[in-house]
Amino acid sequence: MKGRWAMNMSLRQRLSEGVSRKASMAEASSSSESSSYSVLTWDQVSRLNEVLTEAVPVHGRGNFPTLEVRLKDIVQMVRNRLEQRDIKVKDIRLNGSTASHVLVKDIGWSYKDLDIIFRVDLPQEAQFQLIKDVVLGTLLDFLPDGVNKEKITPMTLKEAYVQKLVKVYTEQDRWSLISLSNNNGRNVELKFVDSIRRQFEFSVDSFQIILDSLLSYYDFSENPMSQHFHPTVVGESMYGDFTVSLDHLRNKLIATKRPEEIRGGGLLKYCNLLVRDFRPTDEEEFKALERYMCSRFFIDFPDIGEQQRKLEAYLQSHFVGEEKSKYDYLMILRRVVNESTVCLMGHERRQTLNLISLTAFRVLAEQNAIPDASSVTCYYQPAPYVRDLNFSNYYVASCNQSIPTWLPCN
């Protein structure tokens, strides 16, 4: 009897410990989730209001007129029309560099694309077509007076105003992107996300600001916002701890997790941060991470033509109005690729380095910044037979001294 009582007590104790552990794990999970959120200050809400109410030009191709679009207007119109078509919008978020600009104003870069995320359910591919129809139909309302809208088809609007159209439908990733053209690099990017494995590259671009409370304020309040009267707006860091991510942003620190999961490895963005004087949180750790970045980049873009297209597109979209930074960026990229690439054959590596060098030279030529030839040191590589003492067709002045791999050409 005593043995059974002791056994029951032992069992109860183990069950109690198990419940306590589960409760502790639940509390830790809840604490972790709550730490990734933060309420915005009045200054941040004020900057967010400026972003949402500023008129952004969407430039048309050919003879199509420029549309003057305010983010708050197009977002509300798209949401309302999606819900009329039975697509429930869970929430709407501001993402990327614009969200970073809202949180910290002066961080050494100007925000580019205006990234908006609509969180929706996309159980079938048919929803993607419906979403595209809704967005293109919404553009009709922004056409200026006097335009005969009846003769303009969705296909015409797509050709005139859409710069990029992306659809991803797999078991792990279900999302679409419609990017509206802006000649100054400030595209309006509307992203409709059911699920996506990776939503950030580095901690400083991991912020998402939930817009629903502010959009409701625009709908229902007639009073202007002030420090003492404004809606509560919440931000989230997809990296994890919001305070840590914000500290990285303020102090221009680079941190990431599992760069091998990022398409392209985050390599191009990493070099973009370096050229803007951001620095790794841990230099030694990032030496190892650079190898992962390079490996993933060459896995995703194995062909030299793909690498060229990716690099040129990145320069075009991320350095608008910052032409002088392009050369420095390319030199940093070349250094990282040169020092950290371990997954390529020698000739493939040289091919990529040559691509970066030629792109940098072209950037200088476009800026009329090529230095005078008299101040340039160029180099040639001796042919392998120069070291061969039996090779008699060429006279070699002295073969006793060691010949360096690269020789100066004067």
C-alpha positions as CSV (number, residue, x, y, z in Angstrom):
1,M,0.0,0.0,0.0
2,K,2.8,2.4,1.0
3,G,4.6,1.5,-2.3
4,R,1.5,2.3,-4.4
5,W,0.9,5.6,-2.4
6,A,4.5,6.5,-3.0
7,M,4.2,5.6,-6.7
8,N,1.1,7.8,-7.1
9,M,2.8,10.7,-5.3
10,S,5.7,10.3,-7.7
11,L,3.4,10.3,-10.7
12,R,1.5,13.3,-9.4
13,Q,4.8,15.1,-8.9
14,R,6.0,14.4,-12.5
15,L,2.6,15.5,-13.9
16,S,2.8,18.7,-11.8
17,E,6.3,19.4,-13.0
18,G,5.2,18.7,-16.6
19,V,2.3,21.2,-16.3
20,S,4.7,23.7,-14.7
21,R,7.2,23.3,-17.6
22,K,4.4,23.8,-20.2
23,A,3.1,26.8,-18.4
24,S,6.7,28.3,-18.2
25,M,7.2,27.5,-22.0
26,A,3.8,29.2,-22.8
27,E,4.8,32.2,-20.7
28,A,8.2,32.4,-22.4
29,S,6.6,32.1,-25.8
30,S,4.0,34.8,-24.9
31,S,6.8,37.1,-23.6
32,S,8.8,36.5,-26.7
33,E,5.9,37.5,-28.9
34,S,5.1,40.5,-26.8
35,S,8.7,41.7,-27.0
36,S,8.5,41.8,-30.8
37,Y,5.8,44.5,-30.6
38,S,6.0,48.1,-29.6
39,V,3.7,51.1,-29.5
40,L,4.9,54.0,-31.7
41,T,5.6,57.4,-30.2
42,W,3.9,60.6,-31.3
43,D,6.9,61.6,-33.5
44,Q,6.8,58.2,-35.2
45,V,3.0,58.4,-35.7
46,S,3.4,61.9,-37.1
47,R,6.0,60.7,-39.7
48,L,3.8,57.7,-40.5
49,N,0.9,60.1,-41.2
50,E,3.2,62.2,-43.6
51,V,4.1,59.0,-45.5
52,L,0.5,57.9,-45.9
53,T,-0.9,61.3,-46.9
54,E,1.8,62.4,-49.2
55,A,0.9,62.3,-52.9
56,V,3.1,59.8,-54.7
57,P,3.3,60.0,-58.6
58,V,2.7,56.7,-60.4
59,H,4.2,57.3,-63.8
60,G,2.5,56.0,-66.9
61,R,4.3,54.6,-70.0
62,G,4.0,56.4,-73.3
63,N,1.2,58.9,-73.4
64,F,-0.5,57.7,-70.2
65,P,-0.9,60.5,-67.6
66,T,0.8,60.4,-64.2
67,L,-1.4,59.4,-61.4
68,E,-1.2,61.2,-58.1
69,V,-1.8,58.6,-55.4
70,R,-1.9,58.9,-51.7
71,L,-1.1,55.6,-49.9
72,K,-4.0,55.9,-47.5
73,D,-6.5,56.3,-50.3
74,I,-5.3,53.4,-52.5
75,V,-4.9,51.1,-49.5
76,Q,-8.4,51.8,-48.2
77,M,-10.0,51.4,-51.7
78,V,-8.2,48.1,-52.4
79,R,-9.2,46.7,-48.9
80,N,-12.8,47.7,-49.3
81,R,-13.1,46.2,-52.8
82,L,-11.3,43.0,-51.7
83,E,-13.8,42.5,-48.9
84,Q,-16.7,43.2,-51.3
85,R,-15.3,40.2,-53.3
86,D,-15.2,38.0,-50.2
87,I,-11.4,38.3,-49.6
88,K,-11.0,39.0,-45.9
89,V,-8.1,41.4,-45.1
90,K,-6.7,40.4,-41.6
91,D,-4.6,43.6,-41.3
92,I,-2.5,46.0,-43.4
93,R,1.1,46.8,-42.7
94,L,3.8,49.2,-43.8
95,N,7.0,47.3,-44.4
96,G,10.7,47.7,-45.3
97,S,12.8,50.8,-45.5
98,T,9.8,53.1,-45.2
99,A,8.8,51.5,-41.9
100,S,12.5,52.0,-40.8
101,H,12.3,55.7,-41.8
102,V,9.1,56.1,-39.7
103,L,10.8,54.6,-36.6
104,V,14.2,56.4,-37.0
105,K,14.3,59.4,-39.3
106,D,18.0,60.0,-40.0
107,I,19.7,56.7,-40.6
108,G,21.8,57.5,-43.6
109,W,19.5,56.3,-46.4
110,S,16.4,57.7,-47.9
111,Y,13.5,55.3,-48.1
112,K,12.7,53.9,-51.6
113,D,9.8,51.6,-52.4
114,L,6.6,52.1,-50.4
115,D,5.9,48.6,-49.3
116,I,2.4,47.7,-48.2
117,I,1.4,44.2,-47.0
118,F,-2.2,43.0,-47.0
119,R,-2.5,39.9,-44.9
120,V,-5.1,37.7,-46.6
121,D,-6.2,34.1,-47.1
122,L,-5.3,32.7,-50.5
123,P,-6.6,29.1,-50.5
124,Q,-6.8,28.9,-54.3
125,E,-4.9,30.4,-57.2
126,A,-8.1,32.0,-58.4
127,Q,-7.8,34.6,-55.7
128,F,-4.6,36.0,-57.3
129,Q,-6.4,36.9,-60.5
130,L,-9.2,38.5,-58.4
131,I,-6.7,40.6,-56.5
132,K,-5.0,41.8,-59.7
133,D,-8.4,42.8,-61.1
134,V,-9.2,44.7,-58.0
135,V,-5.9,46.7,-58.0
136,L,-6.1,47.5,-61.7
137,G,-9.7,48.5,-61.3
138,T,-8.8,50.8,-58.5
139,L,-6.2,52.6,-60.7
140,L,-9.1,53.7,-62.9
141,D,-10.3,56.0,-60.1
142,F,-7.0,57.8,-60.0
143,L,-7.1,58.7,-63.7
144,P,-7.5,62.5,-64.2
145,D,-10.8,64.0,-65.3
146,G,-11.4,64.0,-69.0
147,V,-10.0,60.5,-69.6
148,N,-12.4,58.1,-71.3
149,K,-12.2,55.3,-68.8
150,E,-14.7,53.0,-70.6
151,K,-12.2,52.2,-73.4
152,I,-9.3,51.4,-70.9
153,T,-9.0,47.6,-70.2
154,P,-7.2,46.0,-67.3
155,M,-4.5,44.8,-69.7
156,T,-4.0,48.3,-70.8
157,L,-3.6,49.6,-67.2
158,K,-1.2,46.8,-66.5
159,E,1.0,47.7,-69.4
160,A,0.8,51.4,-68.6
161,Y,1.4,51.5,-64.8
162,V,2.6,48.1,-63.4
163,Q,6.4,47.7,-63.3
164,K,6.5,44.3,-61.7
165,L,3.9,41.5,-61.2
166,V,4.9,38.5,-59.1
167,K,2.9,35.4,-58.0
168,V,4.2,32.7,-55.7
169,Y,2.0,29.7,-54.9
170,T,3.6,26.8,-53.1
171,E,2.8,24.9,-49.9
172,Q,5.1,27.1,-47.9
173,D,4.8,30.4,-49.7
174,R,1.6,32.0,-51.0
175,W,1.8,35.7,-51.9
176,S,1.6,38.1,-54.8
177,L,3.2,41.5,-55.5
178,I,1.9,44.3,-57.7
179,S,4.5,47.1,-58.1
180,L,3.3,50.5,-59.5
181,S,5.9,52.5,-61.5
182,N,7.7,55.5,-60.2
183,N,10.6,57.0,-62.3
184,N,12.4,58.2,-59.1
185,G,12.6,54.7,-57.7
186,R,9.7,55.2,-55.1
187,N,7.4,52.4,-56.4
188,V,4.2,51.7,-54.7
189,E,4.4,48.0,-53.9
190,L,1.2,46.2,-52.9
191,K,2.0,42.8,-51.5
192,F,-0.8,40.3,-50.7
193,V,0.5,37.6,-48.3
194,D,-1.1,34.4,-47.1
195,S,2.2,32.8,-46.0
196,I,5.8,33.5,-46.5
197,R,8.8,31.8,-45.0
198,R,11.2,34.7,-44.7
199,Q,9.9,38.3,-44.3
200,F,13.2,40.2,-43.6
201,E,16.9,40.1,-44.5
202,F,18.4,42.0,-41.5
203,S,17.2,43.3,-38.2
204,V,17.1,46.9,-39.5
205,D,14.7,46.1,-42.3
206,S,12.5,43.7,-40.2
207,F,9.9,46.2,-39.1
208,Q,6.2,46.1,-40.0
209,I,3.9,48.9,-38.8
210,I,0.2,47.9,-38.5
211,L,-1.9,50.6,-40.1
212,D,-5.5,49.6,-39.3
213,S,-5.9,51.9,-36.3
214,L,-4.7,54.9,-38.3
215,L,-6.8,54.0,-41.4
216,S,-9.9,53.8,-39.1
217,Y,-9.0,57.2,-37.7
218,Y,-9.0,58.6,-41.2
219,D,-12.4,57.1,-41.8
220,F,-14.2,58.2,-38.6
221,S,-12.4,61.1,-37.0
222,E,-12.8,64.7,-38.1
223,N,-10.3,66.0,-35.6
224,P,-6.7,66.6,-36.8
225,M,-4.1,64.4,-35.0
226,S,-1.9,65.9,-32.3
227,Q,0.5,64.8,-29.6
228,H,-2.4,64.4,-27.2
229,F,-5.0,63.1,-29.6
230,H,-3.9,60.3,-32.0
231,P,-4.6,56.6,-32.5
232,T,-2.4,53.9,-30.9
233,V,-0.2,52.4,-33.6
234,V,1.7,49.3,-33.1
235,G,4.9,48.1,-34.8
236,E,6.4,44.6,-35.0
237,S,9.9,43.3,-35.6
238,M,9.9,40.1,-37.6
239,Y,13.6,39.6,-36.5
240,G,12.4,39.2,-32.9
241,D,13.0,41.6,-30.1
242,F,11.7,45.0,-31.1
243,T,13.9,47.0,-28.7
244,V,17.0,45.2,-29.9
245,S,16.1,45.7,-33.6
246,L,15.5,49.4,-33.0
247,D,18.8,49.7,-31.2
248,H,20.5,48.2,-34.3
249,L,18.7,50.7,-36.5
250,R,19.6,53.7,-34.4
251,N,23.3,52.7,-34.0
252,K,23.6,51.4,-37.6
253,L,24.4,47.8,-36.7
254,I,24.0,44.8,-39.0
255,A,22.5,41.6,-37.5
256,T,20.7,38.7,-39.2
257,K,19.7,35.1,-38.6
258,R,20.2,32.2,-41.0
259,P,21.2,34.2,-44.1
260,E,21.2,30.9,-46.1
261,E,17.4,31.1,-45.9
262,I,17.3,34.4,-47.7
263,R,16.9,34.4,-51.5
264,G,20.2,35.7,-52.8
265,G,21.7,35.3,-49.3
266,G,21.1,39.0,-48.4
267,L,24.5,39.7,-50.1
268,L,23.4,42.7,-52.1
269,K,21.6,44.3,-49.2
270,Y,24.5,43.5,-46.8
271,C,26.9,45.5,-49.0
272,N,24.3,48.3,-49.3
273,L,24.3,48.6,-45.5
274,L,28.1,48.6,-45.4
275,V,28.4,51.4,-48.0
276,R,26.1,53.4,-45.7
277,D,28.4,53.0,-42.8
278,F,26.4,50.3,-41.0
279,R,28.7,47.8,-39.2
280,P,28.3,44.2,-38.2
281,T,27.4,43.6,-34.5
282,D,30.1,40.9,-34.5
283,E,32.9,41.2,-37.0
284,E,34.2,37.6,-36.6
285,E,30.7,36.1,-36.8
286,F,30.0,38.0,-40.0
287,K,33.1,36.8,-41.7
288,A,31.5,33.3,-41.5
289,L,28.1,34.6,-42.4
290,E,29.6,36.3,-45.5
291,R,30.4,32.8,-46.9
292,Y,26.8,31.7,-46.4
293,M,25.6,34.9,-48.2
294,C,27.9,34.3,-51.1
295,S,27.0,30.6,-51.3
296,R,23.3,31.2,-51.3
297,F,23.7,34.1,-53.9
298,F,25.4,31.8,-56.4
299,I,22.9,29.0,-55.7
300,D,20.1,31.3,-56.6
301,F,21.9,33.1,-59.5
302,P,24.3,30.5,-60.9
303,D,24.5,32.0,-64.4
304,I,26.6,35.1,-65.1
305,G,23.7,36.5,-67.1
306,E,21.4,36.1,-64.1
307,Q,24.0,37.7,-61.9
308,Q,24.3,40.7,-64.2
309,R,20.5,41.2,-64.5
310,K,20.2,41.0,-60.7
311,L,23.0,43.4,-60.0
312,E,21.9,46.0,-62.6
313,A,18.3,45.8,-61.3
314,Y,19.5,46.3,-57.7
315,L,21.6,49.3,-58.7
316,Q,18.7,50.8,-60.6
317,S,16.2,50.5,-57.8
318,H,18.3,51.2,-54.7
319,F,20.6,54.0,-55.8
320,V,18.2,56.5,-57.5
321,G,19.6,59.9,-56.9
322,E,22.7,58.4,-55.3
323,E,24.9,57.8,-58.3
324,K,28.1,58.6,-56.5
325,S,27.6,55.7,-54.0
326,K,27.3,53.1,-56.8
327,Y,31.1,52.8,-57.3
328,D,31.8,52.5,-53.6
329,Y,29.0,49.9,-53.3
330,L,30.5,47.8,-56.1
331,M,33.9,47.9,-54.7
332,I,32.6,46.6,-51.3
333,L,30.6,43.9,-53.1
334,R,33.8,42.9,-55.0
335,R,35.8,42.6,-51.8
336,V,33.2,40.5,-50.1
337,V,32.8,38.2,-53.1
338,N,36.6,37.9,-53.5
339,E,37.2,37.1,-49.8
340,S,34.2,35.0,-49.0
341,T,33.3,32.9,-52.0
342,V,34.2,29.3,-51.5
343,C,31.6,27.5,-53.5
344,L,32.7,28.4,-57.1
345,M,35.3,27.1,-59.5
346,G,38.2,29.4,-60.1
347,H,37.1,30.6,-63.5
348,E,33.5,31.2,-62.3
349,R,34.7,33.3,-59.5
350,R,37.0,35.3,-61.8
351,Q,34.0,35.7,-64.2
352,T,31.8,37.2,-61.4
353,L,34.6,39.5,-60.2
354,N,35.2,40.7,-63.7
355,L,31.4,41.4,-64.0
356,I,31.5,43.6,-60.9
357,S,34.7,45.4,-62.0
358,L,33.3,46.2,-65.5
359,T,30.0,47.4,-63.9
360,A,32.0,49.7,-61.6
361,F,34.0,51.0,-64.6
362,R,30.8,51.7,-66.5
363,V,29.4,53.6,-63.5
364,L,32.5,55.8,-63.5
365,A,32.1,56.4,-67.2
366,E,28.5,57.4,-66.8
367,Q,29.6,59.9,-64.2
368,N,32.5,61.2,-66.3
369,A,34.7,60.2,-63.4
370,I,37.3,58.1,-65.1
371,P,40.7,59.5,-63.9
372,D,43.4,60.7,-66.3
373,A,45.3,57.8,-67.8
374,S,48.7,59.2,-66.5
375,S,47.6,58.5,-62.9
376,V,46.3,55.0,-63.6
377,T,48.3,51.9,-62.7
378,C,47.1,49.0,-64.9
379,Y,48.2,45.4,-64.6
380,Y,48.8,42.4,-66.9
381,Q,49.2,38.8,-66.0
382,P,52.3,37.0,-67.4
383,A,51.6,34.0,-69.6
384,P,52.3,30.6,-67.9
385,Y,55.2,29.9,-70.3
386,V,57.2,32.9,-69.0
387,R,58.3,30.7,-66.1
388,D,59.3,27.9,-68.5
389,L,63.1,28.1,-69.1
390,N,62.8,25.8,-72.1
391,F,60.5,28.2,-73.9
392,S,62.9,29.8,-76.5
393,N,60.5,31.8,-78.7
394,Y,60.5,34.7,-76.3
395,Y,63.6,36.3,-74.8
396,V,63.3,36.5,-71.0
397,A,65.7,39.0,-69.4
398,S,66.2,37.2,-66.2
399,C,64.6,34.0,-64.9
400,N,66.6,33.8,-61.7
401,Q,64.3,36.3,-59.9
402,S,60.8,35.3,-59.0
403,I,58.1,36.9,-61.2
404,P,55.0,38.1,-59.4
405,T,51.6,37.0,-60.5
406,W,50.7,40.5,-61.6
407,L,53.1,43.0,-63.1
408,P,52.7,46.7,-63.3
409,C,52.2,48.1,-66.8
410,N,53.7,51.5,-67.3
